[in-house]
Amino acid sequence: MATVSHPVYARLYERLSVAMDRAGTAAFRRELVAGLSGRVIEIGAGNGRMFPHYPPGVTQVLAVEPERRLRAAAERAAATAPVPVTVVDGLAEALPAGDGEFDAAVVALVLCTVSDQASALAEISRVLRPRGQVRFFEHVAAEAATGLHRAQRLVDATLWPKLFAGCHTNRDTVAAIGAAGFEVEELRTFRFPATSNSPSSPCVLGRAIRPVPAVQR
């Protein structure tokens, strides 16, 4: 059992996630999972806001969420999802799944919060089949040598991770995905909200592929 509990943040996120979806995040969620098929693992499912957007080609979603209150909310959301969803306890760094079980992995506003990005991405690679996809929608570092980049470094070193359950705004997540061995095939960068200078406003949405392992002689 992951036994993660952030009760204050979880209550806040349940309300904030609804407001964010109404403001435009729901469209990003739909785009993130469009065209997926087969078995999918969603890491950090939160309160299940992704579930309504899975297309009919998805045959099963294993939704991993370590925070107790959010996991309970995700279980309720799974009951009305358009595809079969099973919600389980677990950490991104130790996924409760076997090697090569899934056709795709979905991470939405999650890799900013994990304690060890490299370990989480290694686990995602492990549970994906060769040529399996990673679909990602994440907060990321702003352009280097900008005021926003400096502000991100400041808030990450002070209160932001404590207030937002470990979230770090200044991570170069795309570089981490590449360093984990994935091939980034699609990438879009943007601000959300579009005119915001919030530390969490720089975002990426994209798709990466787990390469076929080289044949060893």
Z-matrix of the N, CA and C atoms (Angstrom, degrees):
N
C 1 1.454
C 2 1.521 1 110.35
N 3 1.331 2 115.18 1 138.32
C 4 1.460 3 119.30 2 -178.67
C 5 1.525 4 111.42 3 -75.39
N 6 1.349 5 118.30 4 -31.77
C 7 1.465 6 124.33 5 177.56
C 8 1.524 7 112.03 6 47.85
N 9 1.333 8 116.83 7 50.82
C 10 1.460 9 122.58 8 175.13
C 11 1.519 10 107.96 9 -98.64
N 12 1.320 11 116.87 10 132.53
C 13 1.459 12 120.52 11 -179.74
C 14 1.519 13 109.76 12 -140.15
N 15 1.329 14 115.41 13 116.91
C 16 1.472 15 122.99 14 172.85
C 17 1.526 16 107.01 15 -127.96
N 18 1.328 17 118.68 16 71.08
C 19 1.467 18 120.53 17 -169.43
C 20 1.522 19 114.36 18 -60.87
N 21 1.317 20 117.71 19 -39.14
C 22 1.470 21 119.63 20 -179.27
C 23 1.527 22 109.67 21 -68.17
N 24 1.333 23 116.21 22 -49.02
C 25 1.462 24 119.43 23 179.17
C 26 1.530 25 111.10 24 -62.73
N 27 1.325 26 117.50 25 -40.31
C 28 1.464 27 120.30 26 -178.64
C 29 1.520 28 110.91 27 -60.47
N 30 1.334 29 117.32 28 -42.88
C 31 1.467 30 120.02 29 177.46
C 32 1.519 31 110.95 30 -63.43
N 33 1.320 32 116.42 31 -42.03
C 34 1.459 33 120.63 32 177.70
C 35 1.525 34 111.22 33 -63.39
N 36 1.335 35 116.21 34 -44.43
C 37 1.462 36 119.77 35 -176.59
C 38 1.527 37 111.78 36 -66.04
N 39 1.329 38 117.75 37 -35.80
C 40 1.460 39 119.96 38 178.86
C 41 1.530 40 110.81 39 -58.01
N 42 1.319 41 117.17 40 -37.85
C 43 1.469 42 120.64 41 178.25
C 44 1.526 43 111.10 42 -80.97
N 45 1.338 44 115.44 43 -43.14
C 46 1.461 45 119.69 44 -176.98
C 47 1.523 46 111.75 45 -63.73
N 48 1.326 47 117.49 46 -38.78
C 49 1.462 48 120.61 47 -177.52
C 50 1.524 49 111.41 48 -63.95
N 51 1.318 50 116.85 49 -36.32
C 52 1.464 51 120.51 50 177.27
C 53 1.528 52 110.10 51 -65.56
N 54 1.331 53 116.61 52 -45.99
C 55 1.461 54 120.68 53 179.06
C 56 1.530 55 111.17 54 -63.14
N 57 1.345 56 116.81 55 -41.07
C 58 1.469 57 120.17 56 179.36
C 59 1.528 58 111.26 57 -64.43
N 60 1.333 59 117.13 58 -39.95
C 61 1.456 60 120.10 59 178.89
C 62 1.520 61 110.56 60 -63.18
N 63 1.322 62 117.35 61 -41.68
C 64 1.458 63 120.77 62 178.07
C 65 1.528 64 111.46 63 -64.78
N 66 1.336 65 116.03 64 -31.59
C 67 1.466 66 120.65 65 -179.21
C 68 1.523 67 113.42 66 -80.22
N 69 1.340 68 117.71 67 -10.19
C 70 1.462 69 119.06 68 176.99
C 71 1.509 70 115.92 69 142.06
N 72 1.331 71 117.49 70 -14.54
C 73 1.459 72 119.25 71 -178.72
C 74 1.526 73 111.86 72 -63.32
N 75 1.332 74 118.06 73 -31.57
C 76 1.469 75 120.64 74 -179.92
C 77 1.520 76 111.03 75 -58.61
N 78 1.318 77 117.48 76 -37.33
C 79 1.471 78 120.38 77 178.85
C 80 1.521 79 111.01 78 -66.20
N 81 1.325 80 117.23 79 -38.05
C 82 1.464 81 120.33 80 176.94
C 83 1.525 82 110.38 81 -66.68
N 84 1.318 83 116.99 82 -38.20
C 85 1.462 84 120.24 83 178.37
C 86 1.531 85 110.72 84 -62.58
N 87 1.330 86 117.21 85 -43.90
C 88 1.470 87 120.64 86 178.12
C 89 1.515 88 110.90 87 -60.77
N 90 1.333 89 115.91 88 -46.18
C 91 1.462 90 120.20 89 179.50
C 92 1.523 91 111.11 90 -61.98
N 93 1.323 92 116.17 91 -37.86
C 94 1.459 93 121.48 92 -176.03
C 95 1.522 94 111.96 93 -59.26
N 96 1.333 95 117.41 94 -41.15
C 97 1.459 96 120.47 95 -173.39
C 98 1.525 97 113.47 96 -105.16
N 99 1.320 98 117.54 97 3.84
C 100 1.467 99 120.35 98 -178.04
C 101 1.527 100 110.65 99 -58.06
N 102 1.327 101 116.31 100 132.96
C 103 1.453 102 121.34 101 175.74
C 104 1.509 103 115.94 102 82.36
N 105 1.319 104 118.43 103 -0.81
C 106 1.466 105 119.64 104 178.86
C 107 1.524 106 110.57 105 -68.29
N 108 1.334 107 114.60 106 153.30
C 109 1.461 108 120.44 107 176.46
C 110 1.518 109 109.13 108 -150.19
N 111 1.335 110 115.70 109 164.24
C 112 1.453 111 120.24 110 178.11
C 113 1.510 112 112.35 111 80.32
N 114 1.328 113 115.87 112 -151.80
C 115 1.463 114 122.74 113 -176.15
C 116 1.527 115 109.89 114 -91.03
N 117 1.323 116 115.77 115 132.71
C 118 1.462 117 122.46 116 -175.17
C 119 1.516 118 109.02 117 -126.26
N 120 1.329 119 116.11 118 139.07
C 121 1.458 120 121.17 119 169.47
C 122 1.517 121 107.88 120 -111.60
N 123 1.331 122 116.52 121 126.42
C 124 1.458 123 121.81 122 176.57
C 125 1.519 124 107.78 123 -106.46
N 126 1.320 125 115.86 124 121.82
C 127 1.463 126 120.97 125 -176.43
C 128 1.518 127 108.87 126 -99.37
N 129 1.336 128 116.08 127 127.08
C 130 1.457 129 119.82 128 -177.55
C 131 1.517 130 111.15 129 71.36
N 132 1.326 131 116.55 130 58.40
C 133 1.462 132 121.03 131 -173.51
C 134 1.523 133 113.25 132 -72.07
N 135 1.331 134 118.04 133 -11.91
C 136 1.455 135 120.18 134 178.84
C 137 1.513 136 111.03 135 59.49
N 138 1.329 137 116.29 136 -132.75
C 139 1.459 138 121.21 137 -179.21
C 140 1.528 139 112.72 138 -96.25
N 141 1.348 140 115.97 139 16.45
C 142 1.453 141 119.97 140 171.87
C 143 1.515 142 115.73 141 85.90
N 144 1.317 143 117.85 142 22.60
C 145 1.459 144 120.18 143 -178.07
C 146 1.534 145 112.62 144 -67.65
N 147 1.329 146 117.83 145 -18.30
C 148 1.458 147 120.87 146 177.91
C 149 1.533 148 112.64 147 -79.11
N 150 1.302 149 117.41 148 -25.54
C 151 1.469 150 121.36 149 -168.59
C 152 1.530 151 114.20 150 -55.42
N 153 1.333 152 120.40 151 -42.72
C 154 1.471 153 119.42 152 -177.35
C 155 1.522 154 114.29 153 -64.34
N 156 1.325 155 117.98 154 -14.61
C 157 1.455 156 121.00 155 -171.94
C 158 1.528 157 114.05 156 -97.17
N 159 1.332 158 118.28 157 -5.20
C 160 1.459 159 119.03 158 -179.26
C 161 1.529 160 110.55 159 -68.39
N 162 1.339 161 117.10 160 132.58
C 163 1.465 162 120.38 161 -178.30
C 164 1.526 163 111.79 162 -75.91
N 165 1.323 164 117.43 163 163.48
C 166 1.474 165 120.60 164 -173.80
C 167 1.515 166 114.68 165 -65.89
N 168 1.337 167 118.28 166 -17.35
C 169 1.458 168 120.22 167 177.69
C 170 1.508 169 113.93 168 -70.67
N 171 1.328 170 117.42 169 -13.91
C 172 1.471 171 121.46 170 177.50
C 173 1.525 172 108.62 171 -77.21
N 174 1.319 173 116.31 172 123.59
C 175 1.464 174 120.62 173 -176.59
C 176 1.521 175 113.01 174 -92.29
N 177 1.338 176 116.86 175 -22.92
C 178 1.462 177 120.47 176 179.05
C 179 1.515 178 109.31 177 -162.91
N 180 1.336 179 116.02 178 140.61
C 181 1.463 180 122.29 179 172.14
C 182 1.519 181 108.38 180 -120.15
N 183 1.322 182 116.53 181 125.15
C 184 1.458 183 122.11 182 168.50
C 185 1.521 184 106.34 183 -98.91
N 186 1.324 185 116.19 184 110.52
C 187 1.466 186 122.02 185 -174.93
C 188 1.525 187 109.03 186 -102.09
N 189 1.323 188 116.02 187 115.63
C 190 1.470 189 122.19 188 -175.37
C 191 1.525 190 108.68 189 -101.82
N 192 1.328 191 116.87 190 123.69
C 193 1.466 192 121.26 191 179.90
C 194 1.531 193 109.59 192 -146.09
N 195 1.350 194 117.71 193 118.54
C 196 1.464 195 120.04 194 -175.94
C 197 1.532 196 115.09 195 -84.45
N 198 1.338 197 117.98 196 -21.07
C 199 1.466 198 119.70 197 -174.48
C 200 1.527 199 110.07 198 -82.19
N 201 1.314 200 117.32 199 127.65
C 202 1.467 201 122.29 200 -167.95
C 203 1.527 202 113.11 201 -59.78
N 204 1.319 203 117.11 202 -52.32
C 205 1.469 204 119.95 203 -176.45
C 206 1.524 205 111.25 204 -65.26
N 207 1.336 206 116.56 205 -43.21
C 208 1.461 207 119.48 206 179.84
C 209 1.524 208 110.68 207 -66.52
N 210 1.330 209 117.24 208 -36.93
C 211 1.469 210 119.48 209 178.74
C 212 1.527 211 110.69 210 -63.39
N 213 1.327 212 117.34 211 -39.56
C 214 1.460 213 120.40 212 177.34
C 215 1.528 214 110.79 213 -63.13
N 216 1.325 215 116.78 214 -40.47
C 217 1.466 216 120.07 215 176.86
C 218 1.525 217 111.23 216 -65.08
N 219 1.343 218 116.24 217 -38.65
C 220 1.462 219 119.94 218 178.19
C 221 1.527 220 111.12 219 -64.67
N 222 1.315 221 117.07 220 -37.34
C 223 1.466 222 120.12 221 177.76
C 224 1.529 223 110.83 222 -62.26
N 225 1.324 224 116.75 223 -38.78
C 226 1.470 225 119.89 224 177.23
C 227 1.531 226 110.23 225 -67.16
N 228 1.333 227 116.82 226 -40.87
C 229 1.465 228 120.37 227 179.84
C 230 1.524 229 111.28 228 -66.44
N 231 1.320 230 117.39 229 -32.70
C 232 1.466 231 121.15 230 -178.65
C 233 1.520 232 111.43 231 -62.95
N 234 1.312 233 116.73 232 -28.27
C 235 1.472 234 120.66 233 -176.83
C 236 1.523 235 111.98 234 -64.74
N 237 1.327 236 117.99 235 -24.82
C 238 1.465 237 121.16 236 -178.48
C 239 1.530 238 112.27 237 -114.27
N 240 1.317 239 117.24 238 11.38
C 241 1.468 240 120.77 239 -179.76
C 242 1.529 241 110.36 240 -68.58
N 243 1.342 242 118.12 241 150.33
C 244 1.465 243 120.71 242 -179.30
C 245 1.525 244 113.98 243 -77.50
N 246 1.326 245 117.16 244 -8.47
C 247 1.467 246 121.95 245 177.38
C 248 1.529 247 107.66 246 -130.92
N 249 1.345 248 118.39 247 161.30
C 250 1.470 249 119.13 248 179.36
C 251 1.527 250 111.88 249 -66.20
N 252 1.323 251 116.46 250 125.47
C 253 1.469 252 122.76 251 -179.88
C 254 1.518 253 109.01 252 -126.90
N 255 1.333 254 115.87 253 128.63
C 256 1.458 255 122.25 254 173.05
C 257 1.519 256 107.89 255 -114.12
N 258 1.321 257 117.30 256 123.65
C 259 1.469 258 122.86 257 -178.58
C 260 1.518 259 108.75 258 -99.00
N 261 1.340 260 116.17 259 129.25
C 262 1.458 261 120.62 260 -179.28
C 263 1.523 262 110.47 261 -134.31
N 264 1.320 263 114.90 262 157.24
C 265 1.456 264 123.05 263 172.38
C 266 1.530 265 108.70 264 -75.61
N 267 1.318 266 117.08 265 148.65
C 268 1.461 267 119.55 266 176.52
C 269 1.508 268 111.99 267 159.70
N 270 1.314 269 114.87 268 160.37
C 271 1.456 270 122.67 269 179.38
C 272 1.520 271 110.67 270 -106.81
N 273 1.330 272 115.54 271 151.36
C 274 1.468 273 120.31 272 177.93
C 275 1.523 274 110.87 273 -61.72
N 276 1.332 275 116.70 274 -31.63
C 277 1.458 276 120.81 275 -177.43
C 278 1.532 277 112.93 276 -81.34
N 279 1.328 278 117.54 277 -4.51
C 280 1.473 279 121.29 278 179.48
C 281 1.529 280 107.62 279 -152.07
N 282 1.315 281 116.41 280 70.82
C 283 1.459 282 120.99 281 -173.00
C 284 1.531 283 111.28 282 -67.34
N 285 1.328 284 117.34 283 137.49
C 286 1.462 285 121.46 284 -179.43
C 287 1.529 286 111.26 285 -82.83
N 288 1.327 287 115.81 286 66.62
C 289 1.468 288 121.38 287 -176.48
C 290 1.518 289 109.19 288 -155.38
N 291 1.333 290 115.45 289 157.52
C 292 1.447 291 120.88 290 -179.84
C 293 1.516 292 113.06 291 -85.95
N 294 1.314 293 115.90 292 170.32
C 295 1.461 294 121.67 293 -179.36
C 296 1.527 295 110.49 294 -64.64
N 297 1.337 296 115.97 295 133.93
C 298 1.450 297 121.69 296 172.05
C 299 1.515 298 115.44 297 64.28
N 300 1.324 299 118.32 298 25.33
C 301 1.467 300 121.20 299 -175.39
C 302 1.524 301 113.91 300 -77.30
N 303 1.336 302 118.15 301 -22.93
C 304 1.453 303 119.54 302 -165.69
C 305 1.531 304 112.72 303 -120.62
N 306 1.325 305 113.42 304 150.73
C 307 1.468 306 121.31 305 176.73
C 308 1.518 307 111.58 306 -85.53
N 309 1.325 308 117.02 307 -24.04
C 310 1.465 309 120.52 308 -178.32
C 311 1.514 310 110.14 309 -155.33
N 312 1.329 311 115.02 310 153.32
C 313 1.462 312 122.90 311 173.08
C 314 1.517 313 108.15 312 -124.08
N 315 1.326 314 115.73 313 141.78
C 316 1.458 315 121.93 314 -179.08
C 317 1.521 316 108.87 315 -121.95
N 318 1.331 317 115.60 316 128.42
C 319 1.468 318 121.24 317 174.27
C 320 1.525 319 107.69 318 -130.40
N 321 1.324 320 115.39 319 122.65
C 322 1.458 321 120.97 320 -179.47
C 323 1.520 322 109.45 321 -129.47
N 324 1.332 323 116.25 322 109.88
C 325 1.464 324 122.65 323 179.28
C 326 1.524 325 110.82 324 56.65
N 327 1.346 326 114.03 325 45.44
C 328 1.462 327 121.35 326 -174.71
C 329 1.524 328 112.12 327 -123.25
N 330 1.328 329 117.48 328 -43.38
C 331 1.469 330 120.44 329 -174.76
C 332 1.526 331 112.44 330 -68.72
N 333 1.324 332 116.74 331 -11.15
C 334 1.463 333 119.85 332 172.80
C 335 1.526 334 111.32 333 -76.95
N 336 1.337 335 117.32 334 -17.54
C 337 1.465 336 120.45 335 -173.77
C 338 1.522 337 114.51 336 -107.61
N 339 1.331 338 118.68 337 -19.76
C 340 1.465 339 119.35 338 -175.97
C 341 1.521 340 110.14 339 -64.48
N 342 1.320 341 115.76 340 149.17
C 343 1.467 342 119.40 341 -176.85
C 344 1.523 343 112.08 342 -72.73
N 345 1.325 344 117.25 343 -27.04
C 346 1.464 345 121.39 344 -176.85
C 347 1.532 346 108.47 345 -141.43
N 348 1.324 347 116.96 346 97.72
C 349 1.466 348 120.52 347 -177.94
C 350 1.522 349 112.29 348 -59.70
N 351 1.321 350 116.97 349 -43.69
C 352 1.464 351 120.40 350 -177.20
C 353 1.522 352 111.01 351 -60.70
N 354 1.332 353 117.17 352 -43.56
C 355 1.460 354 120.39 353 179.20
C 356 1.521 355 111.22 354 -66.45
N 357 1.331 356 116.75 355 -41.23
C 358 1.460 357 120.10 356 179.24
C 359 1.521 358 111.01 357 -62.71
N 360 1.311 359 117.30 358 -43.16
C 361 1.461 360 120.57 359 -179.54
C 362 1.527 361 111.42 360 -70.04
N 363 1.329 362 117.28 361 -33.47
C 364 1.466 363 120.02 362 174.83
C 365 1.525 364 110.78 363 -64.36
N 366 1.333 365 117.15 364 -37.99
C 367 1.452 366 121.35 365 177.21
C 368 1.535 367 110.93 366 -67.08
N 369 1.316 368 116.50 367 -41.17
C 370 1.463 369 119.72 368 177.15
C 371 1.523 370 110.19 369 -60.81
N 372 1.323 371 116.74 370 -43.67
C 373 1.460 372 120.58 371 177.46
C 374 1.520 373 111.09 372 -60.67
N 375 1.321 374 115.86 373 -40.15
C 376 1.469 375 119.61 374 -178.09
C 377 1.520 376 112.29 375 -62.38
N 378 1.324 377 117.60 376 -42.24
C 379 1.465 378 120.01 377 -173.44
C 380 1.533 379 112.97 378 -85.21
N 381 1.335 380 116.98 379 -6.45
C 382 1.459 381 120.51 380 178.36
C 383 1.522 382 110.82 381 -90.99
N 384 1.314 383 115.89 382 145.35
C 385 1.460 384 120.63 383 170.70
C 386 1.529 385 108.55 384 -72.59
N 387 1.332 386 118.61 385 158.84
C 388 1.467 387 120.34 386 172.59
C 389 1.525 388 110.60 387 -55.51
N 390 1.307 389 116.37 388 136.74
C 391 1.462 390 125.39 389 -174.47
C 392 1.522 391 112.44 390 70.69
N 393 1.332 392 116.84 391 10.65
C 394 1.462 393 119.76 392 173.06
C 395 1.519 394 110.36 393 -68.65
N 396 1.314 395 115.95 394 154.56
C 397 1.464 396 121.76 395 -174.84
C 398 1.526 397 112.15 396 -100.81
N 399 1.329 398 114.61 397 146.64
C 400 1.461 399 121.61 398 163.92
C 401 1.519 400 106.88 399 -112.26
N 402 1.312 401 116.29 400 120.20
C 403 1.463 402 121.65 401 172.98
C 404 1.521 403 107.48 402 -101.43
N 405 1.332 404 117.97 403 126.64
C 406 1.460 405 120.75 404 -174.31
C 407 1.527 406 112.13 405 -133.10
N 408 1.316 407 115.06 406 138.55
C 409 1.471 408 124.68 407 174.24
C 410 1.516 409 105.18 408 -135.64
N 411 1.340 410 117.37 409 108.89
C 412 1.458 411 120.52 410 -167.39
C 413 1.532 412 112.94 411 -142.31
N 414 1.337 413 114.92 412 150.52
C 415 1.463 414 121.29 413 164.35
C 416 1.526 415 107.97 414 -71.93
N 417 1.332 416 117.13 415 141.11
C 418 1.463 417 120.30 416 -178.81
C 419 1.527 418 110.58 417 -141.90
N 420 1.323 419 114.51 418 172.85
C 421 1.454 420 120.88 419 178.34
C 422 1.522 421 111.17 420 -65.37
N 423 1.309 422 115.91 421 142.42
C 424 1.463 423 121.61 422 173.08
C 425 1.526 424 109.80 423 -72.33
N 426 1.322 425 115.46 424 171.22
C 427 1.457 426 120.71 425 178.65
C 428 1.531 427 109.89 426 -56.76
N 429 1.327 428 115.13 427 138.85
C 430 1.470 429 120.30 428 -179.48
C 431 1.518 430 110.93 429 -60.20
N 432 1.319 431 115.36 430 152.27
C 433 1.470 432 123.35 431 176.05
C 434 1.518 433 112.57 432 63.02
N 435 1.325 434 117.66 433 28.44
C 436 1.461 435 121.80 434 174.16
C 437 1.517 436 109.07 435 -113.17
N 438 1.319 437 115.91 436 161.16
C 439 1.448 438 120.09 437 177.85
C 440 1.513 439 112.41 438 -61.96
N 441 1.333 440 116.50 439 -36.81
C 442 1.459 441 119.60 440 179.46
C 443 1.526 442 111.24 441 -67.06
N 444 1.332 443 116.72 442 -37.58
C 445 1.467 444 120.03 443 177.44
C 446 1.528 445 110.00 444 -62.57
N 447 1.323 446 116.65 445 -42.70
C 448 1.470 447 120.17 446 178.42
C 449 1.525 448 110.49 447 -65.43
N 450 1.331 449 116.74 448 -38.90
C 451 1.460 450 120.18 449 178.48
C 452 1.529 451 110.52 450 -64.23
N 453 1.328 452 117.33 451 -39.70
C 454 1.459 453 120.56 452 177.35
C 455 1.521 454 111.32 453 -60.36
N 456 1.316 455 116.37 454 -44.54
C 457 1.461 456 119.33 455 -179.80
C 458 1.525 457 110.77 456 -62.26
N 459 1.335 458 116.17 457 -37.65
C 460 1.464 459 119.87 458 179.92
C 461 1.515 460 111.41 459 -67.04
N 462 1.334 461 117.59 460 -49.00
C 463 1.467 462 118.77 461 -176.83
C 464 1.521 463 111.51 462 -68.66
N 465 1.344 464 117.03 463 -32.41
C 466 1.460 465 119.46 464 177.64
C 467 1.518 466 111.96 465 -65.82
N 468 1.322 467 116.17 466 -29.88
C 469 1.465 468 120.79 467 -178.52
C 470 1.528 469 112.46 468 -86.02
N 471 1.332 470 116.91 469 -4.92
C 472 1.465 471 119.54 470 -176.01
C 473 1.528 472 111.07 471 -122.98
N 474 1.329 473 117.67 472 -103.98
C 475 1.453 474 120.43 473 -167.86
C 476 1.521 475 115.64 474 -95.76
N 477 1.326 476 118.20 475 -22.97
C 478 1.470 477 119.65 476 -169.86
C 479 1.540 478 113.19 477 -55.63
N 480 1.350 479 118.93 478 -51.83
C 481 1.479 480 117.81 479 -179.17
C 482 1.523 481 112.96 480 -61.62
N 483 1.319 482 118.19 481 -31.85
C 484 1.458 483 120.54 482 179.19
C 485 1.525 484 111.44 483 -71.32
N 486 1.322 485 116.50 484 -36.56
C 487 1.457 486 120.37 485 -179.05
C 488 1.521 487 112.55 486 -76.46
N 489 1.336 488 117.07 487 -31.29
C 490 1.463 489 121.22 488 -171.38
C 491 1.534 490 112.49 489 -119.78
N 492 1.319 491 115.21 490 43.22
C 493 1.475 492 122.42 491 169.09
C 494 1.519 493 113.53 492 53.95
N 495 1.346 494 116.04 493 41.51
C 496 1.457 495 120.29 494 175.35
C 497 1.503 496 115.40 495 93.16
N 498 1.338 497 118.68 496 2.36
C 499 1.464 498 121.32 497 -179.03
C 500 1.531 499 110.50 498 -62.74
N 501 1.344 500 115.12 499 134.76
C 502 1.464 501 122.59 500 173.81
C 503 1.527 502 107.94 501 -121.98
N 504 1.313 503 115.94 502 125.20
C 505 1.468 504 120.62 503 -173.79
C 506 1.522 505 113.20 504 -85.39
N 507 1.337 506 117.68 505 -15.14
C 508 1.459 507 121.17 506 -168.20
C 509 1.531 508 113.15 507 -106.97
N 510 1.322 509 117.81 508 27.95
C 511 1.462 510 120.75 509 -179.62
C 512 1.528 511 111.46 510 -89.10
N 513 1.320 512 115.26 511 138.87
C 514 1.470 513 121.32 512 174.88
C 515 1.528 514 107.12 513 -90.38
N 516 1.309 515 115.64 514 76.98
C 517 1.453 516 121.42 515 -171.62
C 518 1.518 517 112.51 516 -68.11
N 519 1.306 518 117.85 517 -35.07
C 520 1.476 519 120.04 518 178.98
C 521 1.530 520 110.12 519 -63.38
N 522 1.331 521 116.63 520 -42.60
C 523 1.466 522 119.67 521 176.65
C 524 1.519 523 111.03 522 -62.91
N 525 1.332 524 117.20 523 -38.51
C 526 1.470 525 120.71 524 178.82
C 527 1.525 526 111.06 525 -64.79
N 528 1.323 527 117.33 526 -38.20
C 529 1.466 528 120.99 527 177.76
C 530 1.526 529 110.05 528 -63.48
N 531 1.317 530 116.54 529 -43.03
C 532 1.462 531 119.83 530 176.60
C 533 1.514 532 112.45 531 -65.10
N 534 1.336 533 116.51 532 -40.56
C 535 1.460 534 120.31 533 -179.46
C 536 1.525 535 111.68 534 -65.75
N 537 1.335 536 116.74 535 -24.50
C 538 1.465 537 120.70 536 178.46
C 539 1.521 538 112.37 537 -80.47
N 540 1.332 539 116.79 538 0.29
C 541 1.455 540 120.50 539 175.81
C 542 1.509 541 115.70 540 99.84
N 543 1.337 542 117.24 541 1.07
C 544 1.457 543 120.26 542 179.14
C 545 1.526 544 110.65 543 -82.01
N 546 1.318 545 115.65 544 150.62
C 547 1.461 546 122.18 545 175.10
C 548 1.517 547 108.64 546 -101.36
N 549 1.335 548 116.68 547 112.64
C 550 1.463 549 121.18 548 -179.73
C 551 1.527 550 108.28 549 -77.48
N 552 1.323 551 115.75 550 117.40
C 553 1.464 552 120.83 551 -175.06
C 554 1.520 553 112.65 552 -105.42
N 555 1.325 554 117.70 553 -24.65
C 556 1.461 555 121.81 554 176.56
C 557 1.516 556 108.19 555 -139.91
N 558 1.337 557 116.10 556 139.81
C 559 1.464 558 119.92 557 -178.83
C 560 1.521 559 109.71 558 -154.25
N 561 1.319 560 115.33 559 130.11
C 562 1.460 561 121.51 560 174.44
C 563 1.516 562 108.22 561 -128.28
N 564 1.310 563 116.88 562 132.59
C 565 1.462 564 122.16 563 177.52
C 566 1.527 565 108.91 564 -113.01
N 567 1.337 566 116.12 565 143.59
C 568 1.457 567 120.00 566 -176.85
C 569 1.521 568 109.31 567 -165.44
N 570 1.307 569 115.68 568 170.41
C 571 1.458 570 121.67 569 171.86
C 572 1.526 571 108.65 570 -105.01
N 573 1.327 572 115.86 571 140.22
C 574 1.451 573 120.53 572 172.69
C 575 1.526 574 109.04 573 -138.45
N 576 1.342 575 115.31 574 121.25
C 577 1.463 576 128.82 575 -8.90
C 578 1.529 577 111.63 576 -60.19
N 579 1.319 578 115.51 577 157.83
C 580 1.462 579 121.07 578 -169.42
C 581 1.520 580 113.34 579 -59.83
N 582 1.323 581 118.32 580 -33.66
C 583 1.465 582 121.33 581 -176.65
C 584 1.526 583 112.63 582 -102.42
N 585 1.323 584 116.97 583 11.13
C 586 1.458 585 120.81 584 -173.93
C 587 1.522 586 112.23 585 -83.02
N 588 1.333 587 115.18 586 148.33
C 589 1.459 588 122.10 587 170.01
C 590 1.523 589 110.74 588 -114.38
N 591 1.317 590 116.62 589 22.90
C 592 1.461 591 120.69 590 175.42
C 593 1.521 592 110.19 591 -63.19
N 594 1.332 593 118.24 592 147.68
C 595 1.471 594 119.54 593 176.64
C 596 1.525 595 113.36 594 -56.55
N 597 1.333 596 118.03 595 -25.77
C 598 1.464 597 121.04 596 -178.02
C 599 1.523 598 113.19 597 -94.71
N 600 1.340 599 118.30 598 5.57
C 601 1.471 600 119.82 599 -174.51
C 602 1.531 601 115.09 600 -76.57
N 603 1.347 602 121.74 601 -31.74
C 604 1.467 603 118.82 602 177.45
C 605 1.529 604 110.86 603 -68.53
N 606 1.328 605 116.86 604 125.93
C 607 1.458 606 121.80 605 -175.44
C 608 1.517 607 111.38 606 -133.91
N 609 1.316 608 114.63 607 160.12
C 610 1.464 609 121.50 608 171.47
C 611 1.517 610 108.51 609 -131.99
N 612 1.323 611 115.80 610 150.21
C 613 1.459 612 122.07 611 173.86
C 614 1.519 613 106.46 612 -138.00
N 615 1.321 614 116.95 613 127.26
C 616 1.459 615 117.17 614 -175.19
C 617 1.511 616 114.19 615 -165.40
N 618 1.327 617 112.67 616 -173.35
C 619 1.461 618 121.53 617 -178.27
C 620 1.522 619 108.60 618 -138.45
N 621 1.335 620 115.79 619 134.93
C 622 1.461 621 121.92 620 176.72
C 623 1.519 622 108.69 621 -130.82
N 624 1.326 623 115.76 622 157.90
C 625 1.455 624 122.47 623 -175.48
C 626 1.528 625 109.94 624 -120.80
N 627 1.322 626 116.23 625 138.26
C 628 1.455 627 119.95 626 170.54
C 629 1.527 628 107.99 627 -80.76
N 630 1.321 629 118.14 628 117.84
C 631 1.475 630 119.78 629 -177.22
C 632 1.527 631 112.40 630 -65.31
N 633 1.297 632 115.31 631 157.82
C 634 1.469 633 120.89 632 171.79
C 635 1.516 634 107.75 633 -70.11
N 636 1.337 635 118.92 634 127.81
C 637 1.466 636 120.20 635 -179.23
C 638 1.528 637 110.93 636 -59.73
N 639 1.324 638 114.78 637 142.84
C 640 1.460 639 119.18 638 177.50
C 641 1.516 640 110.01 639 -65.27
N 642 1.322 641 116.04 640 143.37
C 643 1.448 642 120.83 641 178.91
C 644 1.526 643 108.94 642 -74.57
N 645 1.328 644 115.52 643 126.63
C 646 1.460 645 120.32 644 -179.63
C 647 1.525 646 109.79 645 -96.14
N 648 1.285 647 116.03 646 135.56
C 649 1.464 648 120.85 647 -179.96
C 650 1.523 649 110.40 648 -102.44
